[in-house]
Amino acid sequence: MTIKIGILRADDVSLELAPDFGEYPQMVEELIVAVNLARGADAKRLQFTTYAVNRQQYPDHIDEVDAYIITGSKSSVYDQEPWIADLHRFVEALHSNNKKTVGICFGHQIIASALGGKVEKAAVGWGVGVKATSLTKAATDVGLKLDAGNRSLNLLYSHQDQVALPAPGSTLLASTDICPVAMTAIGEHILSFQGHPEFSHDYAEALYRLREKNYPPAIYKNAMVSLEQQEHGALVAGWIIDFIAD
């Protein structure tokens, strides 16, 4: 059986970085494919289709694929843009149909926003770099596999906005020191992350350098130093595969 995954592209990679790193759907697909293939005989048959929702491109029918992944974006979910309003409505439809949905960064935020939560600029400012992400007991209760029972992992982050209030019915799965709602689930059909498992260290470094002028000096310096740490995007990709395939 082939599992069909629709990637909802919510942004374009900057012109300076796209030639070297590709677009966000490509990053997501490459990570998931690599982790899936590493499972050998246990690998799933996966097929990917990208829908550029930032250009208002959607499937003809919600069941055209088995699951959806919403990418990150430099846009804010509260921006008054027609494509963002359309994506809010599509997320509502995904939820109403119990469709498997994964949100990454902007995707995490728009799920909360569309389903009754609240998203706003973080009072502490930018969250960038590799950050320790502490999982709640609920994370293991819902079946997320952790190495040696460890309840913390490192993920790459790049955000100004964050979820201030999760959508009703959400289960909090993880937090960072500056982002209390870093990972949530709703029922058995929605899983979302504020972090970026799909970012490589090289892409994160290039992105932070490109945006250096946007960050306070101390935040930029700490973000660059944090890149010396190992991050666990592959572990999260495994969770996403298991979640979608379940």
C-alpha atoms as a printed R data frame, in Angstrom:
    type eleno elety resid chain resno       x      y      z
1   ATOM     1    CA   MET     A     1   0.000  0.000  0.000
2   ATOM     2    CA   THR     A     2   1.307  3.440 -0.948
3   ATOM     3    CA   ILE     A     3   0.745  6.277  1.520
4   ATOM     4    CA   LYS     A     4   0.064  9.521 -0.316
5   ATOM     5    CA   ILE     A     5   1.315 12.658  1.413
6   ATOM     6    CA   GLY     A     6   0.333 16.164  0.347
7   ATOM     7    CA   ILE     A     7   2.789 18.907  1.295
8   ATOM     8    CA   LEU     A     8   1.104 22.294  1.648
9   ATOM     9    CA   ARG     A     9   3.758 24.815  0.646
10  ATOM    10    CA   ALA     A    10   3.224 28.032  2.597
11  ATOM    11    CA   ASP     A    11   6.298 29.973  1.465
12  ATOM    12    CA   ASP     A    12   9.151 30.187 -1.016
13  ATOM    13    CA   VAL     A    13  12.772 29.849  0.056
14  ATOM    14    CA   SER     A    14  14.670 33.094 -0.504
15  ATOM    15    CA   LEU     A    15  16.236 33.540 -3.931
16  ATOM    16    CA   GLU     A    16  19.686 33.622 -2.322
17  ATOM    17    CA   LEU     A    17  19.276 30.175 -0.730
18  ATOM    18    CA   ALA     A    18  16.926 28.217 -2.999
19  ATOM    19    CA   PRO     A    19  19.589 27.193 -5.562
20  ATOM    20    CA   ASP     A    20  21.638 25.451 -2.873
21  ATOM    21    CA   PHE     A    21  18.929 24.110 -0.603
22  ATOM    22    CA   GLY     A    22  15.731 23.771 -2.644
23  ATOM    23    CA   GLU     A    23  12.226 24.690 -1.547
24  ATOM    24    CA   TYR     A    24  10.585 23.752  1.753
25  ATOM    25    CA   PRO     A    25   8.574 20.797  0.367
26  ATOM    26    CA   GLN     A    26  11.805 19.366 -1.016
27  ATOM    27    CA   MET     A    27  13.458 19.647  2.420
28  ATOM    28    CA   VAL     A    28  10.499 17.907  4.082
29  ATOM    29    CA   GLU     A    29  10.344 15.148  1.482
30  ATOM    30    CA   GLU     A    30  14.097 14.495  1.490
31  ATOM    31    CA   LEU     A    31  14.205 14.145  5.277
32  ATOM    32    CA   ILE     A    32  11.202 11.821  5.465
33  ATOM    33    CA   VAL     A    33  12.403  9.697  2.541
34  ATOM    34    CA   ALA     A    34  15.879  9.315  4.059
35  ATOM    35    CA   VAL     A    35  14.521  8.301  7.459
36  ATOM    36    CA   ASN     A    36  11.993  5.956  5.882
37  ATOM    37    CA   LEU     A    37  14.596  4.221  3.690
38  ATOM    38    CA   ALA     A    38  16.881  3.768  6.694
39  ATOM    39    CA   ARG     A    39  14.226  1.485  8.167
40  ATOM    40    CA   GLY     A    40  15.028 -1.127  5.565
41  ATOM    41    CA   ALA     A    41  12.399 -3.866  5.430
42  ATOM    42    CA   ASP     A    42  10.100 -1.771  7.641
43  ATOM    43    CA   ALA     A    43  10.075  1.186  5.231
44  ATOM    44    CA   LYS     A    44   6.693  2.400  3.993
45  ATOM    45    CA   ARG     A    45   5.811  3.111  0.393
46  ATOM    46    CA   LEU     A    46   5.432  6.879  0.254
47  ATOM    47    CA   GLN     A    47   4.321  9.208 -2.519
48  ATOM    48    CA   PHE     A    48   4.486 13.006 -2.273
49  ATOM    49    CA   THR     A    49   2.507 15.767 -3.963
50  ATOM    50    CA   THR     A    50   3.095 19.470 -3.351
51  ATOM    51    CA   TYR     A    51   0.311 22.058 -3.307
52  ATOM    52    CA   ALA     A    52   1.470 25.685 -3.308
53  ATOM    53    CA   VAL     A    53  -1.183 27.036 -0.947
54  ATOM    54    CA   ASN     A    54   0.661 30.362 -0.834
55  ATOM    55    CA   ARG     A    55  -0.517 30.575 -4.459
56  ATOM    56    CA   GLN     A    56  -3.923 29.166 -3.528
57  ATOM    57    CA   GLN     A    57  -3.285 25.747 -5.094
58  ATOM    58    CA   TYR     A    58  -5.213 22.924 -3.426
59  ATOM    59    CA   PRO     A    59  -6.165 19.323 -4.175
60  ATOM    60    CA   ASP     A    60  -9.356 18.822 -6.154
61  ATOM    61    CA   HIS     A    61 -10.663 16.741 -3.244
62  ATOM    62    CA   ILE     A    62  -9.551 16.507  0.378
63  ATOM    63    CA   ASP     A    63  -9.085 12.737  0.013
64  ATOM    64    CA   GLU     A    64  -6.767 13.076 -2.975
65  ATOM    65    CA   VAL     A    65  -3.990 12.167 -0.522
66  ATOM    66    CA   ASP     A    66  -3.932 10.294  2.781
67  ATOM    67    CA   ALA     A    67  -2.240 12.956  4.916
68  ATOM    68    CA   TYR     A    68  -1.026 16.548  4.779
69  ATOM    69    CA   ILE     A    69   2.079 18.358  6.019
70  ATOM    70    CA   ILE     A    70   1.935 22.177  6.291
71  ATOM    71    CA   THR     A    71   5.323 23.863  5.898
72  ATOM    72    CA   GLY     A    72   6.805 26.870  7.605
73  ATOM    73    CA   SER     A    73   6.501 30.419  6.284
74  ATOM    74    CA   LYS     A    74   7.844 33.906  6.950
75  ATOM    75    CA   SER     A    75   4.210 35.084  6.927
76  ATOM    76    CA   SER     A    76   2.123 35.392 10.081
77  ATOM    77    CA   VAL     A    77  -1.117 33.447 10.414
78  ATOM    78    CA   TYR     A    78  -2.889 36.682 11.371
79  ATOM    79    CA   ASP     A    79  -1.779 38.525  8.202
80  ATOM    80    CA   GLN     A    80  -4.759 39.700  6.181
81  ATOM    81    CA   GLU     A    81  -3.909 37.773  3.035
82  ATOM    82    CA   PRO     A    82  -6.498 35.841  0.974
83  ATOM    83    CA   TRP     A    83  -4.324 32.733  0.777
84  ATOM    84    CA   ILE     A    84  -3.950 32.647  4.569
85  ATOM    85    CA   ALA     A    85  -7.716 32.942  5.017
86  ATOM    86    CA   ASP     A    86  -8.165 30.077  2.530
87  ATOM    87    CA   LEU     A    87  -5.650 27.946  4.425
88  ATOM    88    CA   HIS     A    88  -7.493 28.595  7.695
89  ATOM    89    CA   ARG     A    89 -10.641 27.214  6.083
90  ATOM    90    CA   PHE     A    90  -8.803 24.204  4.665
91  ATOM    91    CA   VAL     A    91  -7.358 23.366  8.103
92  ATOM    92    CA   GLU     A    92 -10.888 23.527  9.522
93  ATOM    93    CA   ALA     A    93 -11.975 21.040  6.839
94  ATOM    94    CA   LEU     A    94  -9.034 18.747  7.593
95  ATOM    95    CA   HIS     A    95  -9.994 18.739 11.257
96  ATOM    96    CA   SER     A    96 -13.682 18.161 10.545
97  ATOM    97    CA   ASN     A    97 -12.761 15.178  8.384
98  ATOM    98    CA   ASN     A    98 -10.254 13.770 10.912
99  ATOM    99    CA   LYS     A    99  -7.626 13.963  8.181
100 ATOM   100    CA   LYS     A   100  -4.068 13.209  9.260
101 ATOM   101    CA   THR     A   101  -2.313 16.583  9.376
102 ATOM   102    CA   VAL     A   102   1.192 17.617 10.464
103 ATOM   103    CA   GLY     A   103   2.143 21.260 11.009
104 ATOM   104    CA   ILE     A   104   5.672 22.664 11.022
105 ATOM   105    CA   CYS     A   105   6.319 26.177 12.456
106 ATOM   106    CA   PHE     A   106   3.795 28.314 10.514
107 ATOM   107    CA   GLY     A   107   1.868 25.068 10.014
108 ATOM   108    CA   HIS     A   108   1.825 24.515 13.794
109 ATOM   109    CA   GLN     A   109   0.576 28.051 14.284
110 ATOM   110    CA   ILE     A   110  -2.144 28.026 11.636
111 ATOM   111    CA   ILE     A   111  -3.582 24.802 13.027
112 ATOM   112    CA   ALA     A   112  -3.941 26.498 16.414
113 ATOM   113    CA   SER     A   113  -5.324 29.688 14.868
114 ATOM   114    CA   ALA     A   114  -7.839 27.923 12.611
115 ATOM   115    CA   LEU     A   115  -9.173 25.693 15.374
116 ATOM   116    CA   GLY     A   116  -9.773 28.276 18.080
117 ATOM   117    CA   GLY     A   117  -6.360 28.957 19.611
118 ATOM   118    CA   LYS     A   118  -4.303 32.140 19.600
119 ATOM   119    CA   VAL     A   119  -1.039 33.044 17.884
120 ATOM   120    CA   GLU     A   120   0.954 36.208 18.582
121 ATOM   121    CA   LYS     A   121   4.434 37.665 18.525
122 ATOM   122    CA   ALA     A   122   6.557 36.155 21.275
123 ATOM   123    CA   ALA     A   123   7.246 38.636 24.071
124 ATOM   124    CA   VAL     A   124  10.838 37.367 24.260
125 ATOM   125    CA   GLY     A   125  11.454 38.072 20.581
126 ATOM   126    CA   TRP     A   126  13.077 35.747 18.067
127 ATOM   127    CA   GLY     A   127  13.487 32.068 18.786
128 ATOM   128    CA   VAL     A   128  16.384 30.873 16.625
129 ATOM   129    CA   GLY     A   129  19.017 28.181 16.811
130 ATOM   130    CA   VAL     A   130  19.137 24.679 18.233
131 ATOM   131    CA   LYS     A   131  16.979 24.555 21.338
132 ATOM   132    CA   ALA     A   132  16.374 21.872 23.926
133 ATOM   133    CA   THR     A   133  12.790 20.731 23.608
134 ATOM   134    CA   SER     A   134  11.361 19.080 26.721
135 ATOM   135    CA   LEU     A   135   8.605 16.559 26.219
136 ATOM   136    CA   THR     A   136   5.674 16.122 28.554
137 ATOM   137    CA   LYS     A   137   4.526 12.762 29.879
138 ATOM   138    CA   ALA     A   138   1.713 12.967 27.320
139 ATOM   139    CA   ALA     A   139   4.297 12.705 24.525
140 ATOM   140    CA   THR     A   140   5.214  9.196 25.543
141 ATOM   141    CA   ASP     A   141   1.593  8.378 26.358
142 ATOM   142    CA   VAL     A   142   0.644  9.035 22.707
143 ATOM   143    CA   GLY     A   143   3.378  6.676 21.559
144 ATOM   144    CA   LEU     A   144   6.254  8.934 20.494
145 ATOM   145    CA   LYS     A   145   9.396  6.810 20.653
146 ATOM   146    CA   LEU     A   146  12.352  8.304 22.546
147 ATOM   147    CA   ASP     A   147  15.899  6.985 22.764
148 ATOM   148    CA   ALA     A   148  16.496  5.392 26.163
149 ATOM   149    CA   GLY     A   149  13.378  7.089 27.518
150 ATOM   150    CA   ASN     A   150  14.998 10.523 27.228
151 ATOM   151    CA   ARG     A   151  12.378 13.261 27.497
152 ATOM   152    CA   SER     A   152  14.315 15.983 25.744
153 ATOM   153    CA   LEU     A   153  15.528 16.486 22.207
154 ATOM   154    CA   ASN     A   154  17.186 19.274 20.221
155 ATOM   155    CA   LEU     A   155  15.429 20.930 17.311
156 ATOM   156    CA   LEU     A   156  16.259 23.856 15.053
157 ATOM   157    CA   TYR     A   157  13.998 26.879 15.446
158 ATOM   158    CA   SER     A   158  13.315 30.057 13.504
159 ATOM   159    CA   HIS     A   159  10.273 32.052 14.625
160 ATOM   160    CA   GLN     A   160   8.975 35.352 15.968
161 ATOM   161    CA   ASP     A   161   5.371 34.240 16.339
162 ATOM   162    CA   GLN     A   162   4.280 31.376 18.539
163 ATOM   163    CA   VAL     A   163   1.149 29.720 19.845
164 ATOM   164    CA   ALA     A   164   0.003 31.612 22.944
165 ATOM   165    CA   LEU     A   165  -3.119 29.502 23.438
166 ATOM   166    CA   PRO     A   166  -3.525 26.036 21.902
167 ATOM   167    CA   ALA     A   167  -6.744 25.116 20.149
168 ATOM   168    CA   PRO     A   168  -9.404 23.523 22.366
169 ATOM   169    CA   GLY     A   169  -8.839 19.801 22.687
170 ATOM   170    CA   SER     A   170  -5.082 20.070 22.161
171 ATOM   171    CA   THR     A   171  -2.626 17.962 24.126
172 ATOM   172    CA   LEU     A   172   0.631 19.709 24.988
173 ATOM   173    CA   LEU     A   173   3.554 17.484 24.041
174 ATOM   174    CA   ALA     A   174   6.636 19.708 24.383
175 ATOM   175    CA   SER     A   175   8.021 23.122 25.364
176 ATOM   176    CA   THR     A   176  11.271 25.085 25.073
177 ATOM   177    CA   ASP     A   177  12.649 27.674 27.482
178 ATOM   178    CA   ILE     A   178  10.980 30.477 25.489
179 ATOM   179    CA   CYS     A   179   8.138 28.654 23.741
180 ATOM   180    CA   PRO     A   180   5.668 27.000 26.116
181 ATOM   181    CA   VAL     A   181   3.625 25.463 23.285
182 ATOM   182    CA   ALA     A   182   6.310 23.881 21.109
183 ATOM   183    CA   MET     A   183   4.484 20.703 20.138
184 ATOM   184    CA   THR     A   184   0.843 19.640 20.288
185 ATOM   185    CA   ALA     A   185  -1.556 16.953 19.171
186 ATOM   186    CA   ILE     A   186  -5.298 16.970 18.642
187 ATOM   187    CA   GLY     A   187  -6.996 13.613 18.809
188 ATOM   188    CA   GLU     A   188  -5.257 11.022 16.672
189 ATOM   189    CA   HIS     A   189  -5.234 13.106 13.492
190 ATOM   190    CA   ILE     A   190  -3.206 16.289 14.149
191 ATOM   191    CA   LEU     A   191   0.440 16.617 15.200
192 ATOM   192    CA   SER     A   192   2.369 19.882 15.063
193 ATOM   193    CA   PHE     A   193   5.783 21.314 15.882
194 ATOM   194    CA   GLN     A   194   7.090 24.850 16.334
195 ATOM   195    CA   GLY     A   195  10.576 23.617 15.455
196 ATOM   196    CA   HIS     A   196  11.969 22.744 12.036
197 ATOM   197    CA   PRO     A   197  12.960 19.072 11.784
198 ATOM   198    CA   GLU     A   198  13.435 19.518  8.036
199 ATOM   199    CA   PHE     A   199  16.167 22.179  8.353
200 ATOM   200    CA   SER     A   200  19.729 21.012  7.865
201 ATOM   201    CA   HIS     A   201  22.477 22.683  9.907
202 ATOM   202    CA   ASP     A   202  23.851 24.193  6.699
203 ATOM   203    CA   TYR     A   203  20.503 25.688  5.717
204 ATOM   204    CA   ALA     A   204  19.879 27.034  9.225
205 ATOM   205    CA   GLU     A   205  23.322 28.658  9.295
206 ATOM   206    CA   ALA     A   206  22.799 30.238  5.873
207 ATOM   207    CA   LEU     A   207  19.320 31.453  6.860
208 ATOM   208    CA   TYR     A   208  20.524 33.002 10.109
209 ATOM   209    CA   ARG     A   209  23.392 34.748  8.307
210 ATOM   210    CA   LEU     A   210  20.988 36.097  5.707
211 ATOM   211    CA   ARG     A   211  18.694 37.463  8.418
212 ATOM   212    CA   GLU     A   212  21.422 38.646 10.809
213 ATOM   213    CA   LYS     A   213  20.286 42.268 10.629
214 ATOM   214    CA   ASN     A   214  16.829 41.222 11.872
215 ATOM   215    CA   TYR     A   215  18.143 39.751 15.132
216 ATOM   216    CA   PRO     A   216  19.493 41.397 18.270
217 ATOM   217    CA   PRO     A   217  23.267 40.705 18.337
218 ATOM   218    CA   ALA     A   218  23.117 38.410 21.374
219 ATOM   219    CA   ILE     A   219  20.338 36.288 19.883
220 ATOM   220    CA   TYR     A   220  22.239 35.931 16.613
221 ATOM   221    CA   LYS     A   221  25.484 35.019 18.390
222 ATOM   222    CA   ASN     A   222  23.759 32.421 20.581
223 ATOM   223    CA   ALA     A   223  21.967 30.928 17.578
224 ATOM   224    CA   MET     A   224  25.212 30.471 15.668
225 ATOM   225    CA   VAL     A   225  26.954 28.922 18.673
226 ATOM   226    CA   SER     A   226  24.010 26.564 19.186
227 ATOM   227    CA   LEU     A   227  24.637 25.049 15.755
228 ATOM   228    CA   GLU     A   228  27.540 23.149 17.295
229 ATOM   229    CA   GLN     A   229  24.949 20.949 19.027
230 ATOM   230    CA   GLN     A   230  23.442 17.819 17.516
231 ATOM   231    CA   GLU     A   231  19.804 18.188 16.532
232 ATOM   232    CA   HIS     A   232  17.223 15.415 16.243
233 ATOM   233    CA   GLY     A   233  15.196 16.210 13.142
234 ATOM   234    CA   ALA     A   234  15.503 12.602 11.976
235 ATOM   235    CA   LEU     A   235  13.877 11.393 15.192
236 ATOM   236    CA   VAL     A   236  10.944 13.744 14.602
237 ATOM   237    CA   ALA     A   237  10.699 12.585 10.976
238 ATOM   238    CA   GLY     A   238  10.301  9.057 12.310
239 ATOM   239    CA   TRP     A   239   7.448 10.232 14.516
240 ATOM   240    CA   ILE     A   240   5.809 11.857 11.498
241 ATOM   241    CA   ILE     A   241   6.063  8.649  9.467
242 ATOM   242    CA   ASP     A   242   4.599  6.555 12.286
243 ATOM   243    CA   PHE     A   243   1.836  9.111 12.870
244 ATOM   244    CA   ILE     A   244   0.812  9.249  9.219
245 ATOM   245    CA   ALA     A   245   1.036  5.500  8.710
246 ATOM   246    CA   ASP     A   246  -0.909  4.574 11.842
